């Protein structure tokens, strides 16, 4: 990670936003038609990469397989000072190794559902599903917006 990206993501308000279980939106593009596709996702930021759990059969995964360039925005408008946003850009990596997929999916789902919620049959079955994989983006560029 570049020094500039690290400086941006270590800013106090950026760290606070990325620690919250708010929705992110990932944007992919069809490599033939260039049609953008934006969908809400659950995520986890570890200080270096943004991680998203998804199923292989989704449009976003099919598009990443053919065109790994993505953008991800994490934003909120419920702050006293108004809108806050962090935008990540770069090449996504798809990870299918269960030794990474299972623990990473578990932490992502726990973030949004809590320790007990992640044990329910539906998220528990998603975590172990062979279709489940992880999108990992180590950003090449990061932008912020506030106000």
Secondary structure as UniProt FT lines:
FT   HELIX           3..9
FT   HELIX           12..19
FT   STRAND          24..29
FT   TURN            31..33
FT   STRAND          36..41
FT   STRAND          44..45
FT   STRAND          50..55
FT   TURN            56..57
FT   HELIX           59..66
FT   STRAND          69..79
FT   TURN            80..81
FT   STRAND          82..95
FT   HELIX           98..117
FT   TURN            118..119
FT   HELIX           121..128
FT   TURN            130..131
FT   STRAND          132..137
FT   STRAND          141..146
//
